[in-house]
């Protein structure tokens, strides 16, 4: 019997890169390859077809895993709780799928007794970091291989030549000039003409959203109901979170909502021009925030904003399984306990506007807010409140306004009339101390 080869589990997409990876891992590393294809809601040519491709390229086995439901329930739900937008714009599309795929890669490695896991990411992006950081946190003993980072097939023609020479099927269709990654939460489009930040994205890069100019002339209203911060009903019809994401991608996409064109800071230190379309993600985050505005106590809401940024950065940077991200999840979960209610959205020509919100846990008090006769706000209390609220800064201002105080210590002086800095002899002893200290400090730095 021939020697048993070591095994490697490969994150397989069906594209040329990962197909070449299969052969390369066999030939260059002498490993048996188990391919894993994750369905996270991306556009694809057919999962069975992808599986056959992996086997044809020489994989020992190919697991096709439908990850969509888990993706929605365990990943997108947490992103929504955190209103996660990296750099206040990007809803973390790719950053959310990598840890889930990693989990399945590690599971497959354990199942097949593989010591290695491989991915097809380049050395310049965030995705390599996310895969490797996730895999390492799930099983520190697994050795990670990144063929694309290692081989010297610099250009696509070189890669095709290698593929043909090694019997790897090469796609017949011309490759799109863009690098695309997509899933339920949206679609990322990079490269090609987009690498010039001054060039407007060509119309054909978008597939989930229609051009707002061509969107329907009639607005469309959508009502979303939430339970513990997760949407469970759309226009009065109960659906799974996954079903709601699909439905909203359709509606919001048809109205041309959800496009993003941004310059983004990658973890590896490179600024890149990124185009995204994320119709459901952006609409859901907007609706979710509107409900939080109504339900969350002010200090919780304000504190949460900072936590949201921390969560988004951690996940962007591949820290999904880290203790920090887990701790922030616990905070987020606590804020979502009373997040029940309904939000009404209006889609129109590339926009999504919140036009209504209601909740049994609403902290909006009509009596406190109204300027009508029903007003129950204690206006008299405002006077004392402002006195004490301003006491500390009032004390500060009075100190700086004293005769002889150095004018530069009180930058607001221009607004209250000029304060002149009296002659040294005229100044009170306390301010002479300040002047002496200043003179000494200047002398020592000269
Ligand atoms: N810049 C985005 C991110 O880092 C998108 C990455 C898309 N990946 C890709 N292979 N095209 O999350």
Boltz pocket constraint, residues with backbone or C-beta under 6 A from the ligand:
constraints:
  - pocket:
      binder: B
      contacts: [[A, 92], [A, 93], [A, 94], [A, 95], [A, 126], [A, 127], [A, 179], [A, 180], [A, 181], [A, 188], [A, 190], [A, 264], [A, 274]]
      max_distance: 6.0
